[in-house]
């Protein structure tokens, strides 16, 4: 187990857990994303304080957050407040962040790097996924979109594309993580393809931060090790 990813859920009194695809667009329209994003970042880093120093935490940044010039100050403040080493924080961005103003985004990512954090390109392979992004932007990690994993075993092209992305990532000095791993068969194939990390339901399902505490305790006691966990850090 090398890292965890913060997932945001809205626990509604009557509707239960509401997915971010439902409430994030509304939050963006209401101008609440900066407040929500800052809360998620701080809560994630607070949780990380009690976990091992070699376990990283990943936080997704919305396009609105990254475009805001105060994001660097927000991240710096959250790191200082938590006392967590910057090297343990991975900030995940999507293609939508890079399209509008590439020159400004190069500077923004470089400024975040200056804090000592790492930046990952999330959902790589979906959308246009312009290869020029990998050459132009100072990224640290590629996260291969889960759609390629679901095609393993059904289409010969799925495995070939994953191998090509892994080779490309290594040539550029990037680590490669694959999302959406759900079966042991997929894990074996991805391992053979040379993927650095995997996450998905095969390893752990989303849940509150206390679930991670239990996983870490189990691993410390000699339980089955995990490559990576896709866990929720919730309120």
N, C-alpha and C positions, 0 to 999 in steps of 0.2 A: 504494500500500500504506500504510494508515494505522494498522493495529493487528493484533495477534495474540491468540489465545485459548489459554489453558493447558488442555490436555486430559490427563486422568490415565488411564494404562494400566498394568496389572500384567503384566509379561512373565514368564510362568511357564516353568519349565525344560522341561516336556514339553507343556503345553497352548498355549504361545505367548502372544500378546496377549489378555488377558482384559478385556472391557468393564467399565466402572464399574457398569453396571446389574446386573452379576453379583456383584462383590465389595464395593461400597459398602454394601448392606444388611447384609452380614455384619460389615463394619467398624463400622457404627453399633451393631449389637447388642453388639459386643465393647467398645464405648466407645473406639474408636480414631480417630474422625473428627477430634477436635481435633488429635491428633498428625499425622495425614495432611494435614489442611487447612493446618496451619502449615508443613509441609514444602513443599507445593505453592506456597504464597504466597511463601515465602522463595526457593525455587528459581526461580520465575518472575521475581522482582525481580532476582535475581543475573544471570539471562540478559539482562534488560532493560538492565543497565548498559552492555553493549557495543553496544547498538542505538541508532539516532538518537533524539535528544531529542523529536522530534515523532511517534514511534511509541508508541502506548499498548499496554498489556498488560491483558488481561481475565482475571479469575479467578472461577470459580464458588464461591459459598459455600453450604454445605448448611444446611438449616433448623436443625440442631443447633448449627452454628457461630454463626449469627446470634443464636440465642436465648441463647447464652452471653455473659454481660455482659463477659467478658474479651476479646471479639473486637476491641474498639476498641484495647485495649492491645497485642494481638497484631499488628494492622495497623500501629500506630504504631512498634512495635519493629522490624518487618520493613522498614519504609520507612527508618528511621534507620540500620539495619544496612547496607542496600544503597546508600543515598545517592541513590536514584531519586526524582525529583520526584513528590509525591503526585498531581499532575494527570495523570500518565501511567498511573495505576492505575484500572481500572474493575472494580468488584465487582459480580458478577451474582447476583441473587436471584430466586427463583421465587415463585409465588403461595402455596405452602405456608408460606413464611416469614411472610406477612402475615395469615393467617387466625386463628391462635390468640390472639394478644394484640396487636391493632392499635395500641393506645396505646403499649405498650412498644416496638413496632417503629418507630413514628414517631420516638421518642426515639433509638433505636439508629441509625437511618439518619441522623438529624440529627447525632449524635455522629461518625459516619463522615465526613459532609460536613465537619465541623469540622476533620478532618485534612487536607482538601483533595482527597480522592479523589472519584470519581464512582460513582454507583450506577445499574445498569441492571436493568430488569424483563425477565427472560428468559422465552422461550416464550410471549410474549403472544398471546392468541387461543386457547390450549389451556385446558383446565379451565373454570372459571367466568369467569375474567378480568373480575371486577367492575370496571366503569368507575369506581366510587367510589375504587378504589385510586389511580388517576391523580390524583384531586383531593386525596386525603388524605395520600398519602405523598410526601416530597420526592425524587422520582426525577429522573434526568438523561437516561435513554435507554430506548427501547422496542426489544426484539428480537422481531420478528414470527416466530411459529412457522413452521417449514418446511412444515407441512401445507398452508398457503395457497399456497406456491410450487409445490408438486407439482400443485396443481389448475389452475395457469395453462395455458391452451390446451385444457383438458378441460372446464372449467366457467367460464361467464361470471361467476359469483359470486365466484370467487377473486380476480380482478383488482379488482372493485368493493370488496371488503372491504379489500384492501391499500390502495387509494386512500383509503378512509375512515379507516383507522388512521393513514396518513401525515398526512392533513389534521388529524386529532385531535391527533397528536403535535406538529405544528407550532403549532397553536393554543395548546397548553400549554407551548410552549417546549422540547420534548423532541426530541432527535435520534432518527431511526428507522433501525434496521438490520434487514435481512432475512436470515434463515438459509436454508441448504439450496439455494443457487443452483448448478445443475448444467449448464445449457445456455445458449448465447448468446441463444437466443430468450427465455428467462426474464430474462436480464440486461437486454435491450433493453426489455421490458415494464416491469420494475421501475424502470428508469431513467426511463421516461416517466411512471411513477406518482409520481416525485419522491422516491424513497428516498434517504436520505443515504449509507448504506453497505450493502454486500452481503458475504456470506461464503459459502463453499461450495466444492465440488470443482472448479467451473469455474476458480477462481483458484489453489487449492492443496489438496493432500490432506494429512491429518495425517501428521506425521513428527517426528523429533527436532529440537531447537533449531538444530542445525547447518544444517538445510534453510533456515531463515529467514536465516541468514548468507548463504547462496548467493543467495537471492532478492533480498536487499538489495544484494549485490554486483552482481548482474545489472542491477538497476534503476539503480544508480549509473553503470554502464557504458553506459547508454542502452538497456537491454532493455525489453521490453514492460511498462508500468506496471500495477499491480494496484490495484483499489479497496480490497480488504481481504483478509486471508488467514486461513483457519481452520486454524491450525497447532498442533501439539502441542509442549508444552514438557515433555520427559520426562527422566527421570534418565539 
